[in-house]
């Protein structure tokens, strides 16, 4: 594939952040609680600063929206969306379900995404119109058409559990071939690579899933919120899958 200058910078930033994170993993980490009751560590902040420095050096006029440092306006029409450690709870408890998420929006459209999971040794990326890639190899969603043969994964489901869709979700769980809760970045990597077939989440934010939404879409999948709306800055839920499984999940939910 042809790598654009911005994708090249995002890949460079993700690899640099992986170095920061790997050095601290399972070390003596100072954990604080933010106002939204989620944890943050000095490693989150250091990794985000590393990413921001690399991107700002290459593209000083771009905007930046970071999990730890908030929104910084730019004048170029580009906005970087960065979660330095998506899965901080996993990171602080010493299990490897966390990643670095870097995406870029151009005039409101997500046009590139990088998902780096250093402890899994997985690096996925996509650029609009260029396909999706995992560890340098092109990836594609599965072609399994029926829920009875499908593997479906869920992530955060608190809001779903409180709402009218919960009964329908239970019926889906009883019908599919396999139900798993891989969560975080991992089930999106599996979906893009054709190893599972559908995903449902009800409690996310755009920094969690911006890059992953493009990776899945460029791998041939469908990726919206639970109402079928396109992914945007206000997205809080996910429905994703290969086209056939996505359609069946959407009709049921």
Secondary structure as GFF3:
##gff-version 3
##sequence-region A 1 253
A	DSSP	alpha_helix	5	24	.	.	.	ID=ss1
A	DSSP	beta_strand	31	33	.	.	.	ID=ss2
A	DSSP	beta_strand	39	41	.	.	.	ID=ss3
A	DSSP	alpha_helix	42	58	.	.	.	ID=ss4
A	DSSP	beta_strand	63	66	.	.	.	ID=ss5
A	DSSP	beta_strand	70	72	.	.	.	ID=ss6
A	DSSP	beta_strand	78	86	.	.	.	ID=ss7
A	DSSP	alpha_helix	88	93	.	.	.	ID=ss8
A	DSSP	beta_strand	99	106	.	.	.	ID=ss9
A	DSSP	beta_strand	109	117	.	.	.	ID=ss10
A	DSSP	beta_strand	122	127	.	.	.	ID=ss11
A	DSSP	beta_strand	132	134	.	.	.	ID=ss12
A	DSSP	beta_strand	137	139	.	.	.	ID=ss13
A	DSSP	three_ten_helix	147	149	.	.	.	ID=ss14
A	DSSP	beta_strand	151	154	.	.	.	ID=ss15
A	DSSP	alpha_helix	158	162	.	.	.	ID=ss16
A	DSSP	alpha_helix	166	175	.	.	.	ID=ss17
A	DSSP	beta_strand	178	180	.	.	.	ID=ss18
A	DSSP	alpha_helix	186	192	.	.	.	ID=ss19
A	DSSP	beta_strand	198	201	.	.	.	ID=ss20
A	DSSP	alpha_helix	206	218	.	.	.	ID=ss21
A	DSSP	beta_strand	222	224	.	.	.	ID=ss22
A	DSSP	beta_strand	238	241	.	.	.	ID=ss23
A	DSSP	alpha_helix	243	252	.	.	.	ID=ss24
###
